[in-house]
Amino acid sequence: PLAAPPAPSAAAAAADALCQAGDRRPACRGEKDVISQELDELRDLLRLSEERISLLEDLQHALAEGNDLGLPEDQVRGLRAEIPLLSEVAIDPSSSAVAAAE
């Protein structure tokens, strides 16, 4: 499992609580430096990925148990079918697309 992102520090929480209406400090205007913004984005991505992993594990378990998922049988078969990894599929460079059709 992936580690949970650290909680905001008590000092950061206290600083946020001190913001008053019309406060012009960057932290009170919702501004952050680039590194902090990137860290926030990565934490959000991590949280969403963990939720997605959990949902996929639930689906995998339901399929293994034979639970009725309310899906047509061909879709259930498609979810159960084993397919090769794209990284292991040989591609003939002379026949593969190099640009999108317009």
N, CA, C and O of each residue as an XYZ file, in Angstrom:
408
protein
N       0.828     -1.184      0.000
C       0.000      0.000      0.000
C       0.876      1.253      0.000
O       1.995      1.251      0.513
N       0.347      2.301     -0.578
C       1.071      3.554     -0.640
C       0.903      4.307      0.663
O      -0.144      4.228      1.306
N       1.948      5.046      1.056
C       1.903      5.805      2.299
C       0.971      6.995      2.148
O       0.894      7.609      1.084
N       0.267      7.314      3.224
C      -0.624      8.469      3.214
C       0.200      9.747      3.258
O       1.262      9.776      3.881
N      -0.275     10.804      2.605
C       0.463     12.055      2.638
C       0.452     12.624      4.051
O      -0.510     12.424      4.793
N       1.519     13.334      4.428
C       1.567     13.888      5.778
C       0.504     14.963      5.962
O       0.153     15.680      5.025
N       0.005     15.056      7.175
C      -0.983     16.075      7.494
C      -0.280     17.428      7.580
O       0.914     17.487      7.874
N      -1.019     18.528      7.322
C      -0.399     19.835      7.435
C       0.099     20.050      8.860
O      -0.503     19.565      9.817
N       1.199     20.778      8.990
C       1.765     21.010     10.308
C       0.838     21.895     11.129
O       0.001     22.610     10.580
N       0.995     21.840     12.452
C       0.195     22.670     13.341
C       0.465     24.139     13.071
O      -0.444     24.965     13.156
N       1.722     24.473     12.743
C       2.073     25.866     12.455
C       1.350     26.350     11.202
O       0.851     27.475     11.167
N       1.292     25.501     10.172
C       0.600     25.884      8.931
C      -0.887     26.057      9.180
O      -1.502     26.989      8.662
N      -1.469     25.161      9.971
C      -2.888     25.269     10.291
C      -3.166     26.534     11.092
O      -4.172     27.205     10.864
N      -2.283     26.862     12.027
C      -2.444     28.068     12.830
C      -2.320     29.315     11.961
O      -3.071     30.274     12.140
N      -1.375     29.305     11.021
C      -1.199     30.449     10.130
C      -2.437     30.653      9.272
O      -2.854     31.790      9.049
N      -3.029     29.567      8.786
C      -4.251     29.678      7.989
C      -5.398     30.252      8.814
O      -6.214     31.022      8.309
N      -5.451     29.874     10.072
C      -6.521     30.356     10.941
C      -6.402     31.849     11.207
O      -7.398     32.486     11.552
N      -5.214     32.426     11.057
C      -4.995     33.836     11.334
C      -5.356     34.735     10.156
O      -5.315     35.958     10.293
N      -5.697     34.184      9.037
C      -6.051     34.986      7.870
C      -7.399     35.667      8.113
O      -8.370     35.028      8.518
N      -7.436     36.962      7.860
C      -8.653     37.749      8.014
C      -9.132     38.194      6.634
O      -8.369     38.153      5.669
N     -10.365     38.609      6.538
C     -10.895     39.110      5.278
C     -10.022     40.251      4.775
O      -9.686     41.165      5.530
N      -9.658     40.195      3.505
C      -8.836     41.240      2.908
C      -7.352     41.099      3.165
O      -6.571     41.956      2.751
N      -6.941     40.026      3.844
C      -5.513     39.804      4.130
C      -4.778     39.616      2.812
O      -5.200     38.804      1.988
N      -3.685     40.348      2.594
C      -2.976     40.336      1.318
C      -1.791     39.378      1.300
O      -1.107     39.281      0.281
N      -1.521     38.659      2.408
C      -0.400     37.719      2.408
C      -0.667     36.599      1.419
O      -1.813     36.171      1.280
N       0.377     36.100      0.710
C       0.178     35.040     -0.281
C      -0.577     33.833      0.266
O      -1.465     33.300     -0.399
N      -0.224     33.399      1.480
C      -0.886     32.213      2.048
C      -2.375     32.466      2.265
O      -3.179     31.536      2.198
N      -2.745     33.722      2.524
C      -4.148     34.051      2.764
C      -4.912     34.290      1.468
O      -6.143     34.302      1.467
N      -4.199     34.479      0.376
C      -4.844     34.673     -0.933
C      -4.908     33.368     -1.709
O      -5.312     33.359     -2.871
N      -4.516     32.268     -1.084
C      -4.545     30.980     -1.766
C      -3.381     30.788     -2.720
O      -3.451     29.953     -3.622
N      -2.318     31.545     -2.534
C      -1.138     31.419     -3.379
C      -0.100     30.559     -2.688
O       0.064     30.613     -1.469
N       0.603     29.761     -3.490
C       1.659     28.898     -2.967
C       2.806     28.906     -3.950
O       2.627     29.210     -5.129
N       3.992     28.568     -3.456
C       5.129     28.454     -4.359
C       4.959     27.215     -5.237
O       4.134     26.346     -4.952
N       5.741     27.148     -6.293
C       5.615     26.077     -7.281
C       5.813     24.705     -6.651
O       5.080     23.769     -6.971
N       6.783     24.572     -5.767
C       7.049     23.265     -5.148
C       5.863     22.833     -4.298
O       5.462     21.670     -4.348
N       5.297     23.744     -3.524
C       4.135     23.400     -2.698
C       2.946     23.008     -3.558
O       2.220     22.071     -3.225
N       2.740     23.721     -4.669
C       1.650     23.374     -5.567
C       1.864     21.982     -6.161
O       0.927     21.188     -6.255
N       3.098     21.695     -6.559
C       3.398     20.383     -7.134
C       3.191     19.276     -6.102
O       2.651     18.219     -6.426
N       3.617     19.514     -4.866
C       3.402     18.530     -3.800
C       1.914     18.290     -3.569
O       1.487     17.149     -3.398
N       1.127     19.359     -3.565
C      -0.325     19.202     -3.401
C      -0.919     18.375     -4.541
O      -1.752     17.498     -4.312
N      -0.484     18.661     -5.771
C      -0.983     17.910     -6.926
C      -0.623     16.427     -6.818
O      -1.450     15.561     -7.104
N       0.608     16.142     -6.406
C       1.036     14.746     -6.280
C       0.284     14.042     -5.158
O      -0.062     12.868     -5.291
N       0.025     14.738     -4.058
C      -0.763     14.148     -2.970
C      -2.180     13.834     -3.437
O      -2.732     12.786     -3.100
N      -2.766     14.739     -4.211
C      -4.110     14.488     -4.754
C      -4.094     13.293     -5.702
O      -4.993     12.454     -5.665
N      -3.075     13.219     -6.548
C      -2.944     12.090     -7.470
C      -2.776     10.781     -6.705
O      -3.356      9.759     -7.072
N      -1.984     10.819     -5.647
C      -1.785      9.637     -4.810
C      -3.104      9.193     -4.181
O      -3.418      8.003     -4.167
N      -3.874     10.147     -3.663
C      -5.162      9.826     -3.039
C      -6.114      9.211     -4.067
O      -6.772      8.209     -3.789
N      -6.182      9.815     -5.250
C      -7.057      9.272     -6.296
C      -6.601      7.883     -6.740
O      -7.429      7.010     -7.001
N      -5.291      7.680     -6.827
C      -4.768      6.368     -7.222
C      -5.106      5.316     -6.179
O      -5.451      4.187     -6.528
N      -5.011      5.672     -4.906
C      -5.358      4.720     -3.853
C      -6.838      4.358     -3.916
O      -7.202      3.198     -3.725
N      -7.696      5.348     -4.184
C      -9.126      5.077     -4.320
C      -9.387      4.168     -5.521
O     -10.205      3.251     -5.450
N      -8.692      4.429     -6.614
C      -8.864      3.605     -7.822
C      -8.413      2.174     -7.576
O      -9.082      1.230     -7.996
N      -7.277      2.009     -6.894
C      -6.780      0.673     -6.557
C      -7.803     -0.065     -5.705
O      -8.069     -1.244     -5.936
N      -8.370      0.613     -4.736
C      -9.360     -0.007     -3.861
C     -10.594     -0.453     -4.650
O     -11.102     -1.555     -4.440
N     -11.071      0.396     -5.548
C     -12.242      0.039     -6.359
C     -11.936     -1.134     -7.276
O     -12.766     -2.030     -7.433
N     -10.755     -1.138     -7.883
C     -10.387     -2.248     -8.766
C     -10.229     -3.548     -7.981
O     -10.605     -4.614     -8.468
N      -9.676     -3.468     -6.771
C      -9.555     -4.672     -5.939
C     -10.938     -5.196     -5.558
O     -11.158     -6.407     -5.531
N     -11.876     -4.283     -5.261
C     -13.250     -4.696     -4.953
C     -13.878     -5.386     -6.160
O     -14.536     -6.416     -6.014
N     -13.676     -4.826     -7.348
C     -14.212     -5.421     -8.570
C     -13.592     -6.791     -8.814
O     -14.294     -7.745     -9.150
N     -12.271     -6.888     -8.643
C     -11.576     -8.158     -8.832
C     -12.114     -9.215     -7.864
O     -12.329    -10.363     -8.253
N     -12.327     -8.834     -6.625
C     -12.851     -9.759     -5.624
C     -14.277    -10.194     -5.987
O     -14.617    -11.371     -5.874
N     -15.103     -9.241     -6.422
C     -16.477     -9.572     -6.800
C     -16.505    -10.531     -7.983
O     -17.327    -11.446     -8.025
N     -15.608    -10.323     -8.946
C     -15.522    -11.232    -10.092
C     -15.083    -12.623     -9.653
O     -15.626    -13.625    -10.117
N     -14.098    -12.682     -8.755
C     -13.587    -13.970     -8.278
C     -14.657    -14.747     -7.507
O     -14.703    -15.976     -7.562
N     -15.507    -14.024     -6.794
C     -16.572    -14.652     -6.004
C     -17.779    -15.023     -6.864
O     -18.674    -15.736     -6.410
N     -17.798    -14.539     -8.102
C     -18.925    -14.825     -8.980
C     -20.154    -13.995     -8.668
O     -21.268    -14.379     -9.022
N     -19.965    -12.862     -8.010
C     -21.095    -11.993     -7.667
C     -21.721    -11.395     -8.928
O     -21.039    -11.143     -9.921
N     -23.032    -11.177     -8.859
C     -23.734    -10.544     -9.979
C     -23.393     -9.059     -9.961
O     -23.726     -8.348     -9.013
N     -22.728     -8.600    -11.016
C     -22.316     -7.207    -11.102
C     -23.318     -6.360    -11.872
O     -23.144     -5.147    -11.988
N     -24.357     -6.982    -12.394
C     -25.334     -6.252    -13.169
C     -24.808     -5.857    -14.542
O     -25.317     -4.924    -15.163
N     -23.789     -6.569    -15.013
C     -23.199     -6.297    -16.326
C     -23.573     -7.412    -17.288
O     -23.788     -8.549    -16.866
N     -23.652     -7.097    -18.584
C     -23.855     -8.165    -19.561
C     -22.712     -9.175    -19.488
O     -21.577     -8.821    -19.170
N     -23.024    -10.430    -19.786
C     -22.038    -11.513    -19.669
C     -20.795    -11.262    -20.523
O     -19.688    -11.604    -20.108
N     -20.959    -10.668    -21.714
C     -19.779    -10.423    -22.553
C     -18.833     -9.411    -21.903
O     -17.618     -9.508    -22.081
N     -19.364     -8.449    -21.158
C     -18.497     -7.507    -20.448
C     -17.784     -8.182    -19.280
O     -16.617     -7.899    -19.010
N     -18.489     -9.072    -18.594
C     -17.870     -9.817    -17.494
C     -16.737    -10.693    -18.042
O     -15.662    -10.763    -17.448
N     -16.982    -11.365    -19.184
C     -15.924    -12.171    -19.808
C     -14.739    -11.293    -20.187
O     -13.586    -11.691    -20.020
N     -15.021    -10.105    -20.695
C     -13.950     -9.182    -21.060
C     -13.112     -8.764    -19.862
O     -11.897     -8.601    -19.976
N     -13.758     -8.591    -18.712
C     -13.014     -8.233    -17.499
C     -12.151     -9.388    -16.995
O     -11.097     -9.176    -16.395
N     -12.613    -10.609    -17.248
C     -11.876    -11.786    -16.782
C     -10.781    -12.231    -17.755
O      -9.852    -12.936    -17.360
N     -10.884    -11.832    -19.002
C      -9.945    -12.290    -20.036
C      -8.532    -11.797    -19.740
O      -8.318    -10.651    -19.347
N      -7.582    -12.695    -19.941
C      -6.178    -12.310    -19.784
C      -5.656    -11.864    -21.135
O      -5.821    -12.555    -22.139
N      -5.034    -10.721    -21.148
C      -4.491    -10.153    -22.383
C      -3.021     -9.821    -22.156
O      -2.616     -9.568    -21.022
N      -2.219     -9.818    -23.214
C      -0.791     -9.517    -23.037
C      -0.579     -8.049    -22.669
O      -1.376     -7.180    -23.025
N       0.498     -7.799    -21.960
C       0.881     -6.429    -21.648
C       1.290     -5.736    -22.939
O       1.932     -6.342    -23.796
N       0.924     -4.483    -23.077
C       1.302     -3.756    -24.288
C       2.811     -3.729    -24.468
O       3.301     -3.749    -25.597
N       3.546     -3.684    -23.374
C       5.007     -3.638    -23.461
C       5.585     -4.939    -24.018
O       6.739     -4.972    -24.447
N       4.788     -6.009    -24.014
C       5.267     -7.296    -24.504
C       4.750     -7.634    -25.901
O       5.090     -8.679    -26.455
N       3.943     -6.764    -26.459
C       3.397     -6.998    -27.787
C       4.392     -6.483    -28.820
O       4.781     -5.315    -28.795
N       4.793     -7.361    -29.719
C       5.734     -6.971    -30.775
C       5.012     -6.096    -31.787
O       3.896     -6.396    -32.210
N       5.665     -5.018    -32.161
C       5.084     -4.096    -33.125
C       6.022     -3.990    -34.319
O       7.229     -3.801    -34.167
N       5.444     -4.116    -35.506
C       6.207     -3.941    -36.727
C       6.239     -2.448    -37.037
O       5.211     -1.887    -37.417
N       7.383     -1.789    -36.887
C       7.451     -0.338    -37.095
C       6.994      0.113    -38.477
O       6.497      1.229    -38.632
N       7.158     -0.744    -39.481
C       6.771     -0.333    -40.836
C       5.256     -0.309    -41.025
O       4.756      0.311    -41.964
N       4.524     -0.985    -40.129
C       3.073     -1.018    -40.289
C       2.331     -0.253    -39.185
O       1.102     -0.188    -39.200
N       3.057      0.315    -38.244
C       2.385      1.025    -37.170
C       2.259      2.507    -37.494
O       3.108      3.082    -38.176
N       1.190      3.116    -36.996
C       0.939      4.527    -37.252
C       1.971      5.391    -36.547
O       2.370      5.107    -35.417
N       2.393      6.432    -37.216
C       3.335      7.371    -36.606
C       2.694      8.723    -36.360
O       3.301      9.593    -35.735
N       1.470      8.910    -36.847
C       0.747     10.155    -36.640
C      -0.741      9.848    -36.685
O      -1.172      8.839    -37.243
N      -1.500     10.726    -36.095
C      -2.958     10.557    -36.092
C      -3.517     10.877    -37.461
O      -3.039     11.781    -38.146
N      -4.529     10.132    -37.851
C      -5.215     10.416    -39.118
C      -6.002     11.697    -38.966
O      -6.602     11.951    -37.922
N      -5.998     12.496    -40.003
C      -6.751     13.766    -39.933
C      -7.861     13.798    -40.914
O      -8.591     14.786    -40.989
